[in-house]
Amino acid sequence: MGQDNYFKLFVSSTGDDTMSGRSAAPDGGDGPVATVGRALKLAEEARRGESSLPVAIYLREGVYRVVKPLTIRETLSGTGDYPTILRSYPGERAVLSGGVVLDGFTRLTDRTVKRRLTREAGNNVLVCDLGALGIRNFGSINPVLGTRPELYHNGTLTRPARFPNDGWLLIESVPQTGEKMIYAGLDRDKSAVPRGRHYGRFTYPGDRPSRWAPSGDIWVHGYWTWDWADEYLRVASIDTELREVTPGAPHHRYGYTAGQRFAFINVLEELDAPGEWYLDRARRLLYYWPIEPIEPGAVVFSVLSEPLITIKRAENVRIESLGFEAGRGSALRIEGGAGSEVVGSRFRNFGGTVVVVEGGESHRIVSCDIHDVGAAGVSVQGGDRRTLKPGGHVVENNHIYRFAQRIRTYQPAVQVGGVGNRVAHNVIHNAPHMGVNIDGNDHVIEFNEVFNIATETGDVGAFYMGRDWTERGVVFRYNFIHDLAGPGALGAMGIYLDDAASGAEIVGNLFYRASRAILLGGGRDTVVSGNVFVGCEPSVHLDARGLGWASSYIARGGSWRMYAKLASVGYDRDPYRTRYPALAAILDDDPAVPAGNTIVDNLSTGGRWLDIGKRVPKDAVVIERNLVGKDPEVERFVGELAQRSTASGEVAGNVPDRPQFESIPVSRIGLYVDEYRK
């Protein structure tokens, strides 16, 4: 069956939903429909009729506003050979948008508002009546709620008025009192509050807030105690005499700490630079200082909170060569089903996790560009952790950058969970926190390039997993991790097995100026072999935190719930007993001991090689046949390694006394050319 045997429907920005949609252009009184929703309805009607043909929906060039979320149901399932197709018309690019174009900006004439702005701002700020455009849902400044509106000018993300414009303020003090303080919505006595923190209020430097009129819609955003935990909080009150801010409850879960970073958000008086805006929710007015003159269609306000498209329990649906932009939440969600693909598409300007795969089997996200988004890039969950049945999802050949632009921590380029999924050949860069977050078992993480992340946070990994002895069988191989330098005392790590994460294979990776390249945080049974480290500080770190500062967390009844996690999967019964025999015997000795680790056949030069914690028993780790140092032999080998890499695309073996050092296929790392990525 060829393409001519598909049931084809066409959508055009100049179409009409009263048409049949069977022709790509107007033809004898018929023609394409105007909306994707109408095309999907026509396809379902055809399926309910006599047509058994596979369905293909083509979108002509243009931007299509999605007013109501679109759903592709199981009734529109395709087959492996003939999937249901939703794509741009060949040679054209169609874009689905969750936003509204803002036209009708006018000069600011309201003297009351002008008096609250600087003279320069008053002369440059424009105003748009959102109510007149039918926009009624203004969401919240807090992006965690998933309803935060954003303003885009020619695709560039602008921001609510902020102080300071760049960088951060530092908390000056955290007043301690004898009163009860609210912690995550619960009362806590002063005696229970860690020293140096406070869960009720904090003081700020300078006197800038004294210039601001009272407002119930000012927020603060900050790294309130740790460099890996940011949060947006509504301001309940500001005492300008005491220079004290009281955020509304519930307070940040780790409290507030002197010296930590924060900024004020959504302050009308701070609308003082191009690219800033302020939303008066009560009057439904948007004030904006444009970054450049506004052309028709240039300014877009995100509106839709739900995913633009949900593929619900369908099989073999193919989303191809489409653009997605300007939603408050996700762009695309796949629930259940099997065998669907998202290929060659571009996603930008979304507030939530852009592509979400929840359950199902063998879904693929391939050769897409995902950038300038407020939270995570792709999240895939698939497979059964109790049975270790793999999900088979694939995230491959994607370029993901400038993500986590609003929620700054724990919003990775790729979140992978469950069992048996693959993350490969992606290029990931320019983000404040982590690159790839891993939960579960038997995932393969390979041929990825990650760099210039952790730009704003500390104690973070390019690849990260932690706090579960049972999440085993994850393979990290042939990844290129470079140029990492997180701020703060703990900085950034390349591959971070945090808080007793265990049972991984870290083989054949390249680390260049990757800060702490590999951190084994008290876990067990991990193999570190055949890796190349250049300019790392150190190349490998292994500690025994479960025997020290983390002993209470890791013990029975501790907050990390390590023993409960063992019981939840039946760690000592099949399939776990057969698949991970070391895990089945973990309680035969002290599981807090970082036993069974192997660090062999690695090369390290130009930095520091190895940090071993004082509490690590000598027999807990095997360290053999590693080539370390700056001597001429090492430098010669590194030079040959680079030359071979350039000439043949492989970092070959032949290291002195390294019979097990295998070649690293450098030329295969990162993006590859295919039909969609030229």
Secondary structure, 3 states (H helix, E strand, C coil): CCHHHCEEEEECCCCCCCCCCCCCCCECCECCECCHHHHHHHHHHHHHCCCCCCEEEEECCEEEECCCCEEEEHHHCCCCCCCEEEEECCCCCEEEECEEECCCCEECCCHHHHHCCCHHHHHHCEEEECHHHCCCCCCCCCHHHCCCCCEEECCEECEECEECCCCCEECCECCCCCCCEEECCEEECHHHCCCCEECCCEECCCCHHHHCCCCCCCEEEEECCCCCCEEEEEEEEEECCCCEEEECCCCCCCCEECCCEEEEECCHHHCCCCCEEEEECCCCEEEEECCCCCCCCCEEEECCCCCCEEEECCECEEEECEEEEEECCCCEEEECCECCEEECCEEEEECCCCEEEECCECCEEECCEEECCCCCCEEEEEEECCCCEECCCEEECCEEECCCCCCCCCCCCEEEEEECCEEECCEEECCCCCCEEECCECCEEECCEEECCCCCCCCEEEEEEECCCCCCCCEEECCEEECCCCCCCCCEEEEEEECCCCCCEEECCEEECCCEEEEEECCCCCEEECCEEECCCCCEEEECHHHCCCHHHHCCCCCCCHHHHHHHHCCCCCCHHHHCHHHHCHHHCCCCCCCCEEEECCEEECCCCEEECCCCCHHHEEEECCEECCCHHHHHHHHHHHHHHHHHCCECCCCCCCCCCCCECHHHCCCCCCCCCC
